[in-house]
């Protein structure tokens, strides 16, 4: 979604020919060029786009296999019922990886879209609508997992008394529903098929509305998420350190008690989630900055 938000296209579909930024959903109209000898050869941009799409498919396959293996480990160890939200997070990540493979495999096919079937294929897959639905759901789920970890560690007594399974399932439902409404509204408002080509997240009413949405997305799905991570995991670390000292003081040379094992599992989960949060902050920042700069540049060029 954010990747396409920077593409310069506003107004009616006839303005497609004035695009200044090559859309990743565009077919191979510019993949070939006629040389002086009238020999059709692949253009440099077309070749790079082809290899990029192949690389994305490979990444999706690897991600699907990794997440499937993690889910199998959860089920085999019967931990999926104890850590419902983390299991749910991996389900979303597997779903995202599978959609990544399907979406970019379709892009490699360079399908000429016609009729109602072509329209829905564009809206659901080639525009990357379904893919970004899963990505937004994953980001929202990460926030839910972080809040749950925070409550279980920092407010452990309250959590044992008040937190119920229906609350966790409601949170999971919210993750899917909110992402679905968000992406559906955006996809159908800014995507369409023009001359057999799918333009995803490109048909904005004005550059100003495009920039406003990108700024909102940056704060909602990066800044706020990052602030939540920092606050929750900082409080968790402050709470865990005294507990770790107490457990270390009571542990003897004999076998570990069930309480000690539970504490170690919770600590391990917290460390893993901190690592995931750090990787999210590092990997997502370049794209967010790129989208904002590209949209601002487009507004200046149209002014």
ZADO-1210 file (C-alpha; in nm, 4 decimals, padded with zeros to 6 digits):
<atoms>
<atom x="00.0000" y="00.0000" z="00.0000" code="UNK" pos="1"/>
<atom x="00.2591" y="00.2534" z="00.1022" code="UNK" pos="2"/>
<atom x="00.4746" y="00.1462" z="-00.1889" code="UNK" pos="3"/>
<atom x="00.2063" y="00.2439" z="-00.4353" code="UNK" pos="4"/>
<atom x="00.0900" y="00.5514" z="-00.2507" code="UNK" pos="5"/>
<atom x="00.3793" y="00.7445" z="-00.3972" code="UNK" pos="6"/>
<atom x="00.2800" y="00.6827" z="-00.7567" code="UNK" pos="7"/>
<atom x="00.1771" y="00.9989" z="-00.9345" code="UNK" pos="8"/>
<atom x="-00.1728" y="00.9601" z="-01.0627" code="UNK" pos="9"/>
<atom x="-00.4739" y="01.1748" z="-00.9837" code="UNK" pos="10"/>
<atom x="-00.8075" y="01.2488" z="-01.1436" code="UNK" pos="11"/>
<atom x="-00.9582" y="01.0431" z="-01.4244" code="UNK" pos="12"/>
<atom x="-00.8214" y="00.7209" z="-01.5722" code="UNK" pos="13"/>
<atom x="-00.7147" y="00.9122" z="-01.8820" code="UNK" pos="14"/>
<atom x="-00.4297" y="01.0600" z="-01.6803" code="UNK" pos="15"/>
<atom x="-00.2592" y="00.7203" z="-01.6716" code="UNK" pos="16"/>
<atom x="-00.0356" y="00.8175" z="-01.9607" code="UNK" pos="17"/>
<atom x="00.1041" y="01.1058" z="-01.7545" code="UNK" pos="18"/>
<atom x="00.2440" y="00.8890" z="-01.4768" code="UNK" pos="19"/>
<atom x="00.5882" y="01.0064" z="-01.3703" code="UNK" pos="20"/>
<atom x="00.6571" y="00.7072" z="-01.1494" code="UNK" pos="21"/>
<atom x="00.6465" y="00.3500" z="-01.2828" code="UNK" pos="22"/>
<atom x="00.3813" y="00.1495" z="-01.0973" code="UNK" pos="23"/>
<atom x="00.4777" y="-00.1904" z="-00.9679" code="UNK" pos="24"/>
<atom x="00.1372" y="-00.3154" z="-01.0786" code="UNK" pos="25"/>
<atom x="00.1948" y="-00.2024" z="-01.4361" code="UNK" pos="26"/>
<atom x="00.2229" y="-00.4633" z="-01.7067" code="UNK" pos="27"/>
<atom x="00.5121" y="-00.4961" z="-01.9430" code="UNK" pos="28"/>
<atom x="00.4102" y="-00.2056" z="-02.1684" code="UNK" pos="29"/>
<atom x="00.7512" y="-00.0487" z="-02.1173" code="UNK" pos="30"/>
<atom x="00.9448" y="-00.3729" z="-02.0828" code="UNK" pos="31"/>
<atom x="01.0453" y="-00.3680" z="-02.4476" code="UNK" pos="32"/>
<atom x="01.1848" y="-00.0980" z="-02.6671" code="UNK" pos="33"/>
<atom x="01.2474" y="-00.0822" z="-03.0394" code="UNK" pos="34"/>
<atom x="01.6089" y="-00.0318" z="-03.1352" code="UNK" pos="35"/>
<atom x="01.7392" y="00.1442" z="-03.4449" code="UNK" pos="36"/>
<atom x="01.7408" y="-00.1919" z="-03.6218" code="UNK" pos="37"/>
<atom x="01.3752" y="-00.2483" z="-03.5197" code="UNK" pos="38"/>
<atom x="01.4793" y="-00.5307" z="-03.2881" code="UNK" pos="39"/>
<atom x="01.2637" y="-00.5590" z="-02.9738" code="UNK" pos="40"/>
<atom x="01.4803" y="-00.6037" z="-02.6655" code="UNK" pos="41"/>
<atom x="01.3998" y="-00.5844" z="-02.2928" code="UNK" pos="42"/>
<atom x="01.4478" y="-00.2422" z="-02.1363" code="UNK" pos="43"/>
<atom x="01.6664" y="-00.2018" z="-01.8296" code="UNK" pos="44"/>
<atom x="01.3701" y="-00.1052" z="-01.6080" code="UNK" pos="45"/>
<atom x="01.1705" y="-00.4054" z="-01.7287" code="UNK" pos="46"/>
<atom x="01.4539" y="-00.6474" z="-01.6576" code="UNK" pos="47"/>
<atom x="01.5089" y="-00.5030" z="-01.3096" code="UNK" pos="48"/>
<atom x="01.1380" y="-00.5219" z="-01.2359" code="UNK" pos="49"/>
<atom x="01.1271" y="-00.8842" z="-01.3498" code="UNK" pos="50"/>
<atom x="01.4168" y="-00.9875" z="-01.1236" code="UNK" pos="51"/>
<atom x="01.2739" y="-00.7876" z="-00.8363" code="UNK" pos="52"/>
<atom x="00.9415" y="-00.9693" z="-00.8657" code="UNK" pos="53"/>
<atom x="01.1214" y="-01.3052" z="-00.8820" code="UNK" pos="54"/>
<atom x="01.3146" y="-01.2161" z="-00.5665" code="UNK" pos="55"/>
<atom x="00.9925" y="-01.1220" z="-00.3885" code="UNK" pos="56"/>
<atom x="00.8370" y="-01.4582" z="-00.4803" code="UNK" pos="57"/>
<atom x="01.1422" y="-01.6382" z="-00.3379" code="UNK" pos="58"/>
<atom x="01.1200" y="-01.4318" z="-00.0165" code="UNK" pos="59"/>
<atom x="00.7513" y="-01.5202" z="00.0092" code="UNK" pos="60"/>
<atom x="00.8223" y="-01.8916" z="-00.0307" code="UNK" pos="61"/>
<atom x="01.0926" y="-01.8813" z="00.2384" code="UNK" pos="62"/>
<atom x="00.8658" y="-01.6809" z="00.4694" code="UNK" pos="63"/>
<atom x="00.5785" y="-01.9238" z="00.4172" code="UNK" pos="64"/>
<atom x="00.7982" y="-02.2226" z="00.4993" code="UNK" pos="65"/>
<atom x="00.9432" y="-02.0546" z="00.8099" code="UNK" pos="66"/>
<atom x="00.6059" y="-01.9499" z="00.9484" code="UNK" pos="67"/>
<atom x="00.4545" y="-02.2903" z="00.8730" code="UNK" pos="68"/>
<atom x="00.7386" y="-02.4526" z="01.0674" code="UNK" pos="69"/>
<atom x="00.6838" y="-02.2182" z="01.3625" code="UNK" pos="70"/>
<atom x="00.3117" y="-02.2934" z="01.3665" code="UNK" pos="71"/>
<atom x="00.3844" y="-02.6666" z="01.3562" code="UNK" pos="72"/>
<atom x="00.6161" y="-02.6241" z="01.6556" code="UNK" pos="73"/>
<atom x="00.3419" y="-02.4423" z="01.8476" code="UNK" pos="74"/>
<atom x="00.0876" y="-02.7153" z="01.7792" code="UNK" pos="75"/>
<atom x="00.3306" y="-03.0031" z="01.8405" code="UNK" pos="76"/>
<atom x="00.4334" y="-02.8591" z="02.1778" code="UNK" pos="77"/>
<atom x="00.0714" y="-02.7676" z="02.2602" code="UNK" pos="78"/>
<atom x="00.1743" y="-02.4075" z="02.3263" code="UNK" pos="79"/>
<atom x="-00.0781" y="-02.2609" z="02.0820" code="UNK" pos="80"/>
<atom x="-00.3482" y="-02.2631" z="02.3508" code="UNK" pos="81"/>
<atom x="-00.1246" y="-02.1027" z="02.6114" code="UNK" pos="82"/>
<atom x="00.0022" y="-01.8219" z="02.3867" code="UNK" pos="83"/>
<atom x="-00.3021" y="-01.7551" z="02.1720" code="UNK" pos="84"/>
<atom x="-00.2072" y="-01.4085" z="02.0477" code="UNK" pos="85"/>
<atom x="00.1471" y="-01.5051" z="01.9504" code="UNK" pos="86"/>
<atom x="00.0136" y="-01.8094" z="01.7647" code="UNK" pos="87"/>
<atom x="-00.2367" y="-01.5800" z="01.5939" code="UNK" pos="88"/>
<atom x="00.0459" y="-01.3444" z="01.4963" code="UNK" pos="89"/>
<atom x="00.2264" y="-01.6276" z="01.3194" code="UNK" pos="90"/>
<atom x="-00.0947" y="-01.7270" z="01.1415" code="UNK" pos="91"/>
<atom x="-00.1196" y="-01.3726" z="01.0015" code="UNK" pos="92"/>
<atom x="00.2464" y="-01.3784" z="00.8997" code="UNK" pos="93"/>
<atom x="00.1960" y="-01.7094" z="00.7175" code="UNK" pos="94"/>
<atom x="-00.1084" y="-01.5622" z="00.5433" code="UNK" pos="95"/>
<atom x="00.0987" y="-01.2561" z="00.4434" code="UNK" pos="96"/>
<atom x="00.3788" y="-01.4706" z="00.3019" code="UNK" pos="97"/>
<atom x="00.1379" y="-01.6818" z="00.0963" code="UNK" pos="98"/>
<atom x="-00.0293" y="-01.3696" z="-00.0436" code="UNK" pos="99"/>
<atom x="00.3135" y="-01.2309" z="-00.1291" code="UNK" pos="100"/>
<atom x="00.3858" y="-01.5383" z="-00.3410" code="UNK" pos="101"/>
<atom x="00.0448" y="-01.5348" z="-00.5110" code="UNK" pos="102"/>
<atom x="00.0419" y="-01.1604" z="-00.5792" code="UNK" pos="103"/>
<atom x="00.3882" y="-01.1406" z="-00.7338" code="UNK" pos="104"/>
<atom x="00.3439" y="-01.4629" z="-00.9272" code="UNK" pos="105"/>
<atom x="00.0432" y="-01.2971" z="-01.0921" code="UNK" pos="106"/>
<atom x="00.2508" y="-00.9870" z="-01.1618" code="UNK" pos="107"/>
<atom x="00.5104" y="-01.2034" z="-01.3355" code="UNK" pos="108"/>
<atom x="00.2330" y="-01.3376" z="-01.5588" code="UNK" pos="109"/>
<atom x="00.1598" y="-00.9885" z="-01.6977" code="UNK" pos="110"/>
<atom x="-00.2075" y="-01.0741" z="-01.7383" code="UNK" pos="111"/>
<atom x="-00.4158" y="-00.8465" z="-01.9599" code="UNK" pos="112"/>
<atom x="-00.7218" y="-00.7733" z="-01.7471" code="UNK" pos="113"/>
<atom x="-01.0665" y="-00.7639" z="-01.9044" code="UNK" pos="114"/>
<atom x="-01.4238" y="-00.7852" z="-01.7855" code="UNK" pos="115"/>
<atom x="-01.5562" y="-00.8363" z="-01.4358" code="UNK" pos="116"/>
<atom x="-01.3064" y="-01.1135" z="-01.3627" code="UNK" pos="117"/>
<atom x="-01.0131" y="-00.8908" z="-01.4511" code="UNK" pos="118"/>
<atom x="-01.1511" y="-00.6115" z="-01.2354" code="UNK" pos="119"/>
<atom x="-01.1811" y="-00.8317" z="-00.9274" code="UNK" pos="120"/>
<atom x="-00.8434" y="-00.9906" z="-00.9895" code="UNK" pos="121"/>
<atom x="-00.6978" y="-00.6406" z="-00.9856" code="UNK" pos="122"/>
<atom x="-00.8877" y="-00.5283" z="-00.6756" code="UNK" pos="123"/>
<atom x="-00.8143" y="-00.8385" z="-00.4721" code="UNK" pos="124"/>
<atom x="-00.4647" y="-00.9462" z="-00.5727" code="UNK" pos="125"/>
<atom x="-00.2694" y="-00.7601" z="-00.8410" code="UNK" pos="126"/>
<atom x="-00.3292" y="-00.4221" z="-00.6765" code="UNK" pos="127"/>
<atom x="-00.1767" y="-00.5807" z="-00.3620" code="UNK" pos="128"/>
<atom x="-00.4968" y="-00.5037" z="-00.1728" code="UNK" pos="129"/>
<atom x="-00.5126" y="-00.8463" z="-00.0051" code="UNK" pos="130"/>
<atom x="-00.1396" y="-00.8392" z="00.0665" code="UNK" pos="131"/>
<atom x="-00.1587" y="-00.5045" z="00.2424" code="UNK" pos="132"/>
<atom x="-00.4702" y="-00.6165" z="00.4255" code="UNK" pos="133"/>
<atom x="-00.2560" y="-00.8916" z="00.5803" code="UNK" pos="134"/>
<atom x="00.0336" y="-00.6530" z="00.6484" code="UNK" pos="135"/>
<atom x="-00.1881" y="-00.3984" z="00.8248" code="UNK" pos="136"/>
<atom x="-00.3444" y="-00.6827" z="01.0244" code="UNK" pos="137"/>
<atom x="00.0049" y="-00.8004" z="01.1204" code="UNK" pos="138"/>
<atom x="00.1065" y="-00.4553" z="01.2451" code="UNK" pos="139"/>
<atom x="-00.2151" y="-00.4202" z="01.4451" code="UNK" pos="140"/>
<atom x="-00.1667" y="-00.7692" z="01.5876" code="UNK" pos="141"/>
<atom x="00.1854" y="-00.6788" z="01.6995" code="UNK" pos="142"/>
<atom x="00.0378" y="-00.3926" z="01.9012" code="UNK" pos="143"/>
<atom x="-00.2185" y="-00.6269" z="02.0579" code="UNK" pos="144"/>
<atom x="00.0538" y="-00.8791" z="02.1503" code="UNK" pos="145"/>
<atom x="00.2637" y="-00.6009" z="02.3027" code="UNK" pos="146"/>
<atom x="-00.0246" y="-00.4781" z="02.5176" code="UNK" pos="147"/>
<atom x="-00.0994" y="-00.8330" z="02.6315" code="UNK" pos="148"/>
<atom x="00.2656" y="-00.8919" z="02.7289" code="UNK" pos="149"/>
<atom x="00.2662" y="-00.5598" z="02.9150" code="UNK" pos="150"/>
<atom x="-00.0461" y="-00.6477" z="03.1131" code="UNK" pos="151"/>
<atom x="00.0726" y="-01.0000" z="03.1981" code="UNK" pos="152"/>
<atom x="00.4088" y="-00.8818" z="03.3317" code="UNK" pos="153"/>
<atom x="00.3498" y="-00.5334" z="03.4722" code="UNK" pos="154"/>
<atom x="-00.0078" y="-00.5910" z="03.5946" code="UNK" pos="155"/>
<atom x="00.0086" y="-00.9634" z="03.6596" code="UNK" pos="156"/>
<atom x="-00.2452" y="-00.9713" z="03.9462" code="UNK" pos="157"/>
<atom x="-00.5026" y="-00.7675" z="03.7542" code="UNK" pos="158"/>
<atom x="-00.4528" y="-00.9866" z="03.4474" code="UNK" pos="159"/>
<atom x="-00.5165" y="-01.3086" z="03.6371" code="UNK" pos="160"/>
<atom x="-00.8382" y="-01.1673" z="03.7808" code="UNK" pos="161"/>
<atom x="-00.9770" y="-00.9755" z="03.4842" code="UNK" pos="162"/>
<atom x="-00.8290" y="-01.1000" z="03.1562" code="UNK" pos="163"/>
<atom x="-01.0526" y="-01.3598" z="02.9913" code="UNK" pos="164"/>
<atom x="-01.0260" y="-01.5632" z="02.6734" code="UNK" pos="165"/>
<atom x="-01.3194" y="-01.3815" z="02.5125" code="UNK" pos="166"/>
<atom x="-01.1174" y="-01.0588" z="02.5387" code="UNK" pos="167"/>
<atom x="-00.8280" y="-01.2171" z="02.3489" code="UNK" pos="168"/>
<atom x="-01.0576" y="-01.3532" z="02.0778" code="UNK" pos="169"/>
<atom x="-01.2276" y="-01.0148" z="02.0501" code="UNK" pos="170"/>
<atom x="-00.8885" y="-00.8514" z="02.0032" code="UNK" pos="171"/>
<atom x="-00.8042" y="-01.0993" z="01.7252" code="UNK" pos="172"/>
<atom x="-01.1369" y="-01.0275" z="01.5542" code="UNK" pos="173"/>
<atom x="-01.0688" y="-00.6536" z="01.5778" code="UNK" pos="174"/>
<atom x="-00.7320" y="-00.7039" z="01.4071" code="UNK" pos="175"/>
<atom x="-00.8924" y="-00.8651" z="01.1006" code="UNK" pos="176"/>
<atom x="-01.2029" y="-00.6454" z="01.0812" code="UNK" pos="177"/>
<atom x="-01.0211" y="-00.3127" z="01.1172" code="UNK" pos="178"/>
<atom x="-00.7624" y="-00.4069" z="00.8546" code="UNK" pos="179"/>
<atom x="-01.0336" y="-00.5312" z="00.6178" code="UNK" pos="180"/>
<atom x="-01.2379" y="-00.2097" z="00.6397" code="UNK" pos="181"/>
<atom x="-00.9279" y="00.0060" z="00.6013" code="UNK" pos="182"/>
<atom x="-00.7908" y="-00.1685" z="00.2937" code="UNK" pos="183"/>
<atom x="-01.1278" y="-00.2189" z="00.1246" code="UNK" pos="184"/>
<atom x="-01.2061" y="00.1519" z="00.1486" code="UNK" pos="185"/>
<atom x="-00.8616" y="00.2474" z="00.0192" code="UNK" pos="186"/>
<atom x="-00.8433" y="-00.0100" z="-00.2609" code="UNK" pos="187"/>
<atom x="-01.1832" y="00.0612" z="-00.4167" code="UNK" pos="188"/>
<atom x="-01.1307" y="00.4371" z="-00.3886" code="UNK" pos="189"/>
<atom x="-00.7833" y="00.4522" z="-00.5453" code="UNK" pos="190"/>
<atom x="-00.7494" y="00.1458" z="-00.7728" code="UNK" pos="191"/>
<atom x="-00.8903" y="00.0530" z="-01.1127" code="UNK" pos="192"/>
<atom x="-00.8234" y="-00.1309" z="-01.4394" code="UNK" pos="193"/>
<atom x="-00.7341" y="00.0926" z="-01.7353" code="UNK" pos="194"/>
<atom x="-00.6673" y="-00.0576" z="-02.0790" code="UNK" pos="195"/>
<atom x="-00.6065" y="-00.4012" z="-01.9294" code="UNK" pos="196"/>
<atom x="-00.3595" y="-00.2677" z="-01.6715" code="UNK" pos="197"/>
<atom x="-00.4182" y="-00.2751" z="-01.2944" code="UNK" pos="198"/>
<atom x="-00.3284" y="00.0485" z="-01.1200" code="UNK" pos="199"/>
<atom x="-00.3295" y="-00.0177" z="-00.7483" code="UNK" pos="200"/>
<atom x="-00.3575" y="00.2709" z="-00.5004" code="UNK" pos="201"/>
<atom x="-00.2944" y="00.5199" z="-00.7820" code="UNK" pos="202"/>
<atom x="-00.6205" y="00.7028" z="-00.8609" code="UNK" pos="203"/>
<atom x="-00.6131" y="00.9748" z="-00.5979" code="UNK" pos="204"/>
<atom x="-00.8498" y="01.2713" z="-00.6161" code="UNK" pos="205"/>
<atom x="-00.5627" y="01.5103" z="-00.5491" code="UNK" pos="206"/>
<atom x="-00.1954" y="01.5068" z="-00.4456" code="UNK" pos="207"/>
<atom x="-00.3025" y="01.6707" z="-00.1194" code="UNK" pos="208"/>
<atom x="-00.5312" y="01.3834" z="-00.0227" code="UNK" pos="209"/>
<atom x="-00.2558" y="01.1397" z="-00.1110" code="UNK" pos="210"/>
<atom x="-00.0051" y="01.3202" z="00.1100" code="UNK" pos="211"/>
<atom x="-00.2565" y="01.3481" z="00.3952" code="UNK" pos="212"/>
<atom x="-00.3199" y="00.9743" z="00.3846" code="UNK" pos="213"/>
<atom x="00.0523" y="00.8934" z="00.3758" code="UNK" pos="214"/>
<atom x="00.1186" y="01.1179" z="00.6762" code="UNK" pos="215"/>
<atom x="-00.1704" y="00.9550" z="00.8657" code="UNK" pos="216"/>
<atom x="-00.0364" y="00.6103" z="00.7783" code="UNK" pos="217"/>
<atom x="00.3149" y="00.7041" z="00.8904" code="UNK" pos="218"/>
<atom x="00.1934" y="00.8156" z="01.2334" code="UNK" pos="219"/>
<atom x="-00.0696" y="00.5432" z="01.2793" code="UNK" pos="220"/>
<atom x="00.1313" y="00.2415" z="01.1669" code="UNK" pos="221"/>
<atom x="00.4860" y="00.3459" z="01.2481" code="UNK" pos="222"/>
<atom x="00.5224" y="00.6274" z="01.5029" code="UNK" pos="223"/>
<atom x="00.2410" y="00.5163" z="01.7336" code="UNK" pos="224"/>
<atom x="00.3416" y="00.1505" z="01.7023" code="UNK" pos="225"/>
<atom x="00.7029" y="00.2358" z="01.7838" code="UNK" pos="226"/>
<atom x="00.6054" y="00.4509" z="02.0846" code="UNK" pos="227"/>
<atom x="00.3862" y="00.1675" z="02.2121" code="UNK" pos="228"/>
<atom x="00.6752" y="-00.0785" z="02.1790" code="UNK" pos="229"/>
<atom x="00.9170" y="00.1505" z="02.3623" code="UNK" pos="230"/>
<atom x="00.6769" y="00.2260" z="02.6482" code="UNK" pos="231"/>
<atom x="00.5502" y="-00.1289" z="02.7034" code="UNK" pos="232"/>
<atom x="00.8808" y="-00.3115" z="02.6773" code="UNK" pos="233"/>
<atom x="01.0630" y="-00.0519" z="02.8854" code="UNK" pos="234"/>
<atom x="00.8049" y="-00.1023" z="03.1614" code="UNK" pos="235"/>
<atom x="00.8302" y="-00.4793" z="03.1166" code="UNK" pos="236"/>
<atom x="01.2085" y="-00.4748" z="03.1566" code="UNK" pos="237"/>
<atom x="01.1794" y="-00.2594" z="03.4684" code="UNK" pos="238"/>
<atom x="00.9329" y="-00.5087" z="03.6163" code="UNK" pos="239"/>
<atom x="01.1207" y="-00.8235" z="03.5107" code="UNK" pos="240"/>
<atom x="01.4603" y="-00.7330" z="03.6620" code="UNK" pos="241"/>
<atom x="01.3524" y="-00.7459" z="04.0298" code="UNK" pos="242"/>
<atom x="01.1554" y="-01.0658" z="03.9631" code="UNK" pos="243"/>
<atom x="01.4610" y="-01.2258" z="03.8052" code="UNK" pos="244"/>
<atom x="01.6743" y="-01.1392" z="04.1091" code="UNK" pos="245"/>
<atom x="01.4154" y="-01.2869" z="04.3462" code="UNK" pos="246"/>
<atom x="01.3895" y="-01.6083" z="04.1439" code="UNK" pos="247"/>
<atom x="01.7677" y="-01.6372" z="04.1259" code="UNK" pos="248"/>
<atom x="01.7927" y="-01.5988" z="04.5038" code="UNK" pos="249"/>
<atom x="01.5398" y="-01.8743" z="04.5684" code="UNK" pos="250"/>
<atom x="01.6708" y="-02.1198" z="04.3114" code="UNK" pos="251"/>
<atom x="01.8747" y="-02.4024" z="04.4600" code="UNK" pos="252"/>
<atom x="02.1026" y="-02.6680" z="04.3140" code="UNK" pos="253"/>
<atom x="01.8042" y="-02.9008" z="04.2595" code="UNK" pos="254"/>
<atom x="01.5717" y="-02.9139" z="03.9622" code="UNK" pos="255"/>
<atom x="01.3858" y="-02.5973" z="03.8647" code="UNK" pos="256"/>
<atom x="01.0354" y="-02.5510" z="03.9975" code="UNK" pos="257"/>
<atom x="00.7365" y="-02.4983" z="03.7661" code="UNK" pos="258"/>
<atom x="00.7237" y="-02.1317" z="03.8712" code="UNK" pos="259"/>
<atom x="01.0857" y="-02.0819" z="03.7684" code="UNK" pos="260"/>
<atom x="01.0219" y="-02.2471" z="03.4330" code="UNK" pos="261"/>
<atom x="00.7185" y="-02.0263" z="03.3763" code="UNK" pos="262"/>
<atom x="00.9254" y="-01.7172" z="03.4554" code="UNK" pos="263"/>
<atom x="01.1945" y="-01.8268" z="03.2124" code="UNK" pos="264"/>
<atom x="00.9366" y="-01.8815" z="02.9374" code="UNK" pos="265"/>
<atom x="00.7880" y="-01.5362" z="02.9953" code="UNK" pos="266"/>
<atom x="01.1343" y="-01.3782" z="02.9848" code="UNK" pos="267"/>
<atom x="01.2180" y="-01.5613" z="02.6635" code="UNK" pos="268"/>
<atom x="00.8943" y="-01.4419" z="02.5028" code="UNK" pos="269"/>
<atom x="00.9646" y="-01.0829" z="02.6059" code="UNK" pos="270"/>
<atom x="01.3159" y="-01.0974" z="02.4581" code="UNK" pos="271"/>
<atom x="01.1782" y="-01.2369" z="02.1328" code="UNK" pos="272"/>
<atom x="00.9123" y="-00.9670" z="02.1075" code="UNK" pos="273"/>
<atom x="01.1686" y="-00.6940" z="02.1765" code="UNK" pos="274"/>
<atom x="01.3789" y="-00.8303" z="01.8901" code="UNK" pos="275"/>
<atom x="01.0731" y="-00.8384" z="01.6621" code="UNK" pos="276"/>
<atom x="00.9917" y="-00.4777" z="01.7571" code="UNK" pos="277"/>
<atom x="01.3464" y="-00.3628" z="01.6844" code="UNK" pos="278"/>
<atom x="01.3449" y="-00.5331" z="01.3443" code="UNK" pos="279"/>
<atom x="01.0090" y="-00.3742" z="01.2671" code="UNK" pos="280"/>
<atom x="01.1423" y="-00.0273" z="01.3516" code="UNK" pos="281"/>
<atom x="01.4525" y="-00.0726" z="01.1360" code="UNK" pos="282"/>
<atom x="01.2964" y="-00.2431" z="00.8347" code="UNK" pos="283"/>
<atom x="00.9825" y="-00.0304" z="00.8037" code="UNK" pos="284"/>
<atom x="01.1450" y="00.3136" z="00.8396" code="UNK" pos="285"/>
<atom x="01.3117" y="00.3401" z="00.4926" code="UNK" pos="286"/>
<atom x="00.9855" y="00.2684" z="00.3101" code="UNK" pos="287"/>
<atom x="00.7907" y="00.5143" z="00.5235" code="UNK" pos="288"/>
<atom x="01.0416" y="00.7921" z="00.4596" code="UNK" pos="289"/>
<atom x="01.0586" y="00.7100" z="00.0875" code="UNK" pos="290"/>
<atom x="00.6801" y="00.7328" z="00.0481" code="UNK" pos="291"/>
<atom x="00.6579" y="01.0674" z="00.2275" code="UNK" pos="292"/>
<atom x="00.9467" y="01.2200" z="00.0316" code="UNK" pos="293"/>
<atom x="00.8147" y="01.0906" z="-00.3011" code="UNK" pos="294"/>
<atom x="00.4647" y="01.2232" z="-00.2378" code="UNK" pos="295"/>
<atom x="00.5998" y="01.5628" z="-00.1286" code="UNK" pos="296"/>
<atom x="00.8160" y="01.5769" z="-00.4437" code="UNK" pos="297"/>
<atom x="00.5140" y="01.5003" z="-00.6604" code="UNK" pos="298"/>
<atom x="00.3148" y="01.7777" z="-00.4962" code="UNK" pos="299"/>
<atom x="00.5951" y="02.0259" z="-00.5634" code="UNK" pos="300"/>
<atom x="00.6199" y="01.9171" z="-00.9266" code="UNK" pos="301"/>
<atom x="00.2454" y="01.9622" z="-00.9805" code="UNK" pos="302"/>
<atom x="00.2297" y="02.2959" z="-00.8004" code="UNK" pos="303"/>
</atoms>
